[in-house]
């Protein structure tokens, strides 16, 4: 049985502690963070990607770990959804920003990249902890909503900006965007959705 934790109902102090603990477990010294695709179980059942795309997304993220370190020492997050790679985080120079984009774009099965890297100093542990909390709050909103399949939307937060990925209808995209904008601490929402029709959605629903 999958247990879902709703971080939005925890006290702020507890939220920060949970976020910092998660950040520490991921390795505070590591410059690269990978989104990671969860394959199998309930998440896979409601995921609108094919099983092959889910496996390829995970492979893209893993390959990015091995390759990006050769072109930058910055803090880079790579999140792949349906073979489209989102790049977030910070790098020291614009040349490295372009180099990361090129490196990830050359990984097998990558269809496109969305380069949202910022040129500047690496974000602090506190900033990353806040982003973990923000991601959890947005996801909790989607779980509580009765008109959205929360597992169909991937949420990535970076410096208060929330990026949304997934295969959704225009109706779902609008609803998800409005819910994310209503979360305290969200500075900006960037939609990176792959839009599908209501007819396509109907075919993807579990029978």
N, C-alpha and C positions, 0 to 999 in steps of 0.2 A: 504494500500500500504506500502511495506517495503522500508524504506529509508536507503541507504548504505552510510556511511561516509568514504571517502578515506583519511586517516590520512597521507598518504605518501606525500600529496601535501600541507600540512600545514607547516608553519615555525616551526623551531625547538623549539622555546620558547613556541609556542602554543601547540605543541605536548606534551612537558613536563608538561605544566599546565593541559592538559586534562588527562594525565596519572596519575598525582598526585591526581587530583580530583576523578578519578575512584578508586584509591587506598584508598582514605579517605572514600569514600562511602561504600567500602567493609569492612571498619573497620580497622584502622591502628593498633589497639591494639589486634586484634584477631590473634591468632597463626595459625589458620587453614583457608585455602582458598580452595574452591571447584570449579572445572571447570564448572559444570553445563551443562546439555544437554538441548538444546532448542527444545521443541516438539510443533508441530503445525505450520500452516502457510507455507510460502515459504521454510523455512529451512527444515521442515519435508517432504515436497514434493520432495526435491532433496536429502534427506538423504538416504543412501544406507542400513541402518539398518532397520529391521522390526520395526513397531510401538511398538511392545512388548519389543524389545531390547532397544529402546530409553527410554521407561518408566523405565525399569530395570536399565539402566545406571544412570538415575537421582536418583533413589532410592539408588543405591550403593553409590553415592556421598553424599547424605544426611545422610545415616547411618554412613558413615565414620566420619562425623562431630561429631556425638554423641559418637563414640567409640575411636577415636584416642587420644582425650584429656585425656583419662585415662592412657595412656602409655607414653606420651611425652608432653612437653611444647614447643616443637620446632615449626618451621614454616613449615607446611606440606600442599602441594597441592595434591589433589586426582582428577584425570581426568579419567573417565570411558568411553570407547568406545567399543561397542559390547561386553560388559561384561569383557573386559580386562582393568585392572586398572593401570594407570601410577602414580607413586609416585615421586614427586619432592619437593625440598625445603631443609631445614636443620634441623638436630637434634643434641643434645649435645654429644651423645655417640653411638658407634656401636651397643650396646645392644638395644638401643631405635630404631635404624634403623631397626634391625631385628624384634623388637616387633611390629612396625608399619606395616611391611610387613605381619607378621603373622595375625595381627588383621584385616587388610583389606582382606587378602586372605580367612578369615573365614566368610566374609559377604556373605549372600545368593546370588546366581547367579554369583558370581565372578569366571571366568574361569581361569584367570591368573593375575599375577602382574608383573610390570616392575619397579623394585626398583632403582630409580635414586637419592635417598636421599643422601645428602652430610653430613658428620659428621663435625660440626663446628658451628660458631655463626650464629644466624638468620640474614638474609640479611636485608639491610637497606631499608627505604622507597624509597630513591632515586634509589636504585638498582631495586626494584620492579616496580617503575615507568618506568624505562628504558625497562624492560621486557614487560610492557604493550605496549609501543611504538613499540618495536620490533615485537610483535605479530601482531599489527595493520598493520605494514609495509609489513610483509609476506603475511597476508591475502589480502592486497590491491594488491600485485603482482598477486595473484591467481585470484582475481576478474578481473583484467585487461587482464589476459591471455585469449586467445580465444580458447585454446585447453584443458582447465581444467574446471571441475565443482567445483568451490571453496567451495561450501557447503558440498562436499563429504570428505573434508580434515579438520581435527581438528588440530589446531596449539597451542602449549604450549611453552612459552619461560621462561627459568630460568637461570639467571646469564649468559646471552648471548648464551646459548645453546638452539636450537630450536628442539622440539620434534614434529614429524608428525605422526598422527594417521588417520586411515580411511580404507575403503575397496576399493582398487584401483588396476588397472592393473600394470604390470611391467613398461609399457610405461608411465603411469601417475605418478608412483612413482619416476621414473627417472626425469621427467619434473619438478615435484613439488620440488624435492631435489635440482635440479640445480637452480631453481628460488629462493629458500630460501637461498642458499649459496651466491647468488648475492646481497643480502640485506646488506647494511652497518651496522656493529655492530654485525652481526652473527658470533659467534666464532666457532660453531660446529653445525652440523645437525645430529640428531639421528632419523632413520627411524623405526617406530613401526607399519608399515602397515600390514594389512591383505590382501595378494595378491589374486586377482581373475583373471580369464581368460577374454579375449576379448568377448568370447561367453556369459559368465556370465554377463558381463557389459551390453551387448546388451539387455539381458532379464530385466535388472534393469532400463533401460531407460524409461522415461514417454512416453506413447503411445499417 
